Amino acid sequence: MDGMVYDIQRMSTKDGPGLRTTVFLKGCPLRCSWCSNPESQSFKPQLTVFANLCSGCAACEQTCPQGAVTRTGNAYNRDRRICTDCGVCVEGCSSKAREMSGKRMSVDEILRIVDSDSLFYGNSDGGVTFGGGEPTASGDFLLALLDACRQRGYHTCVDTCGVCDPERFRKVIQRAELFLFDCKHMDPEEHRRLTGCDNALILKNLHSLFSAEKELRIRVPLIPGINDTEKNIAEMAVFLHKHGRYEVDVLPYHAFGYGKYDALSLPRPNIATYRPEELKAALERFAKHDLRVTTIV
């Protein structure tokens, strides 16, 4: 069995306890307007072009079967209207300005990497985290990865937006030990406007997690002027308090992903990053509504 992977981050410290190997599975059903990993959205391999690394050797222009390579000054890019993401141009790019994001990997291939990091798990109470994109969208591939890790005794974590068929999500619940669960916006229509999907299915799966009494961290990607308002935070607090939850992880919006948008020839998000005083005020709103915050940057 295999699936689409766009990155494997080793020695991660932000995706669960201890030192972890985080496997990022490609593809997501949401289209969040603030996404910092736009390469994670598509389920297919994608060509990325980092024009600032281009050496101007023109090898890509000579090999592209579609004639999609364009030139600006001494740097070569691509015409997104023509480019088919075939990746032929990557093979001759000696400067690594052109790379493919997304690779089919088998369970065994991934576990070989995971196994090589296993010594660090025991020494740090770490383990393996599956993120995305949306890892549950990989279906049986994620289940097979979780089963393989469980057989080896590795602590497993799933970082999810909660958009998943409920029956499949219950199978994931049975296999994983920790969940990092995104809570983006409480208003269903606003959630649809921002992500392309309302939050009904998300909250249904979150209720299943509450009922299963699994280890769970609520994560809030905090976006200026979008979901950091008094109203949204107050509604989030009411919802979480009903389930005995008083802690959230907050991930303030940042611009680190802008280079990825450029590399994919996509427009950057039109969202301003936080000024220190703005972030301080937003975090105070959580405290006002009796939510204890851990800020993850």
N, C-alpha and C positions, 0 to 999 in steps of 0.2 A: 504494500500500500504506500502511496506517495501523495504529496500535497505541495502547495506553493508557499515557499518561504522567501521573505525579502531581507531578513537579517537575523543573525544570531549574536547576541551580545553576551560576552562572558564577563564574569566577575562583577555583575551588576549589583548595586546596593539600594536601588530605588523601587524594585519590583517585588517586594516581599522581604521577609526577614533574612538576615545573614547574607553571605555571598551566593549569588544565583547565576544560573545560565538562563537567559531570556530568549525564547524562540518566538520570533515575530512572523505570524502566518499572514499571508497576503490576501486581501479582499475584505470589504466591509459593506454592509447594507446601508449605512448612513453616509451622508455627505455634509458633515459638520462644517459650517462656514469658517471655523477657526482652526481646522485640522493642521497640526504641525508636522504630520507625516503623510503628505498627499500621495506618495508612492504606495501607501498601504491600502488605498481604496479599491483599486482595480484588482480583479482576480487573475489578470494576465501579466506576463512579463512586460516591462516598459523600458524604453531607452531613456537614459538620463544623459544630458550633455552639460558639462561644467565648462563653459566657454573660457573661464579664467585660467583653466589648466591647459588649454589648447596650445600646442607648439607650432601650429601652422604648417604641418608637414603635408597636408592634403591627401593623406592615405584614405580618409573616409570618403572624400569626393570621388576618388578613383574606384572605390569598391561598392558604393551604394547602388543597389540594383534599381532603385526607384527614382534616382536623380533628385533626392530630397535634401541634399546637403547645400547649405547656403554659406556665404562668406561675408563677414563684416570686418573690414580692416584686415588684420592678420589672423583672425579667429574664425573657425568653422562651426556653424550651428546646424540647424535643420529646419525645413519647412514642415510644420506640424500638420498641414493639410494633406501632405503627400506621404510623409513618413509612416511606415507600417509597423514600426517597432520590431523589425526582423532581427536586428542585432548584428548584421553582417559587418557594419562599420566598426564595431567594437574590437573585432579581432586584430585590426591593423593599427589601433590607436596606442602608440607607445607611451603617451603622456597620461593615460588613464583619464582623459577628459570625457570619454564615452564609456559608459558602463550600463549593464542591464540590471534593472531592479526586479527581482523575482526569479526564482529557480526552483524547479521541481526536485524535491528531495524525498527519499524513502524514510520510513521510521528507523531503519537500521543506520542510515547515514547520520541522522540527527542524534541517535543514541550514542554513536561513537564519539561525537563531540561532547555530549552530556557526560558520558562515562569518564572522559579524560579530565573533567572538572570535579569529579565526585569527591575527591579528597578534601576539597574546600568546603563542601556541604557539611560534612561531619564536624569540622573544626569551627564552623561559624553558625551552625544551626540554619544553614541555607537550603537550597534546593533548586527546582526548575520551575520557571514561570512561562506560561504560554500567553502571548499577547497578539496584537495585530496592528492595523486592521481589527477584525473581529474574529477571534480564534474559533468560536463556536460555528462560524460559517463554513469551516472546513469539515464539518460533519464527522464521519467515521474516522477520518484521519486524526483529528484531535483525540477522539476516544481511544484510538490505538496507541497514541503517544502517551496518554495518561496511564493506560494499562501497563505499558512497558516500564514507565517510571515507577509505578506502584510496585511492580514485581521486583524492582531493584531496591526498593525501600527508600526512594527519594521523596522528599517533601514536594508536593505539587501545588501550584497556584495558577489560577486563571484570571486574567485581566480582561474584563468584558464590559460591553455597553448594554448587554441584556437583551439585544434583539436576536431572538432565537426561538425556534419552534419549542413550545413548552415540554413536549415529550422528550425531545433531544436534550433540552436543558436539564431535565431531571436526571438523565444519564450522566451528564457532566457533573452534576451535584454529587452523585454517588461516587465519582472517581477522584475529584479534587479535594484538597484539604483546606485551601484558603481561596477566597475570592476577593478581587479588587473590582468593585462594581461602580461604574460611572453613574452619577446623578447629575444630569445636565440642566434640566429645567422642569418645574412642576406643572406648568400650564401646558395642556396637550396640544393646543393649536400653535402656541409659540414654539413648542418643541418641534412640531412639524415644519414650521417656517424655517427654523434654524438648521434642521438636520435632514428634512425630507420624510420624517416619520413621527407620528405622535408617540406618546409614552405609555400607552395602555399595555402593550405586550411587555415592555420593560418593567413596569411596576408589577405585572403578574408574575414574572420570573423572579423579581426581587422578593415578593411575598413567599414564593417557594423556598427561597434561600432562608428567609426568616424562620419558616416552619421547620426546615431541616436542621436549624441550629448549627449551621456551619460557621467556621471562622470567616469573618467578613469585615472588610474595610470599605466604607463608602467614600468614593472619590469624586470631588467636584472640580472639573476644569473651569476655572473662574475667568470669565470674559468681561472686560470693562463695559459697563452700560448694557449688558445683555442678560446675564444671569446673576449679577452681583447686587441686584436691587433689593431694597428693604422688603418688598412684597414677596419676591421669589424666595429669599432666604427665610422669611417668616413661615411661608407655606412648607418649605423643606423641613424646618425645625418641627412643625406640628406633626408632619408625616412621620419623621424619624422618632420623635418622642413617643408616639403611639406604640412603637415597636421596641421601646427601651433603648434607643440609640442616641448617644449624646456626643459622639466623636465623628469627625469627618477629616479626610485628607484633602487639602486644597492645593490645586496645581495652577498657579497664576499664569495667565496667557503670556507668551513670549514670541519673539520673532525669529527664533533659531531655525525654523523651517523654511524661511523665505528663499534660501538658496536652492532648496529642493523644488519649489514652485518654478523658479527660473530654469532649473535643469530639465523640468518636464514641459517647459513652454506653456505654463499655466499662469493666469493672473494671481498676484499675491492677495491674501485676504486684506480687505479694507478695514482693519481694526487697529486701533492705537494700543500700544503696550502701556502697562501701568506706570505711573509715576509713584515714587515711594509713598507719598502722602495719600494717594488714591487707594493703594493696596492696603495701607494701614486702616483707612476708614472702612473698607470692605470687610476686612477681618474683624473689626470691632462690631460689625453688624451680626456676625455669627455669634460672637460672645454675648451680645445683647439678647439673643434668642436661645441662650443656654446650649450652645454647640461648641465643644472644644475642638480646636483646629490644630492639625499638624500641617505645616506648609512644606510642600515638596517642590524644589526648584532644580 
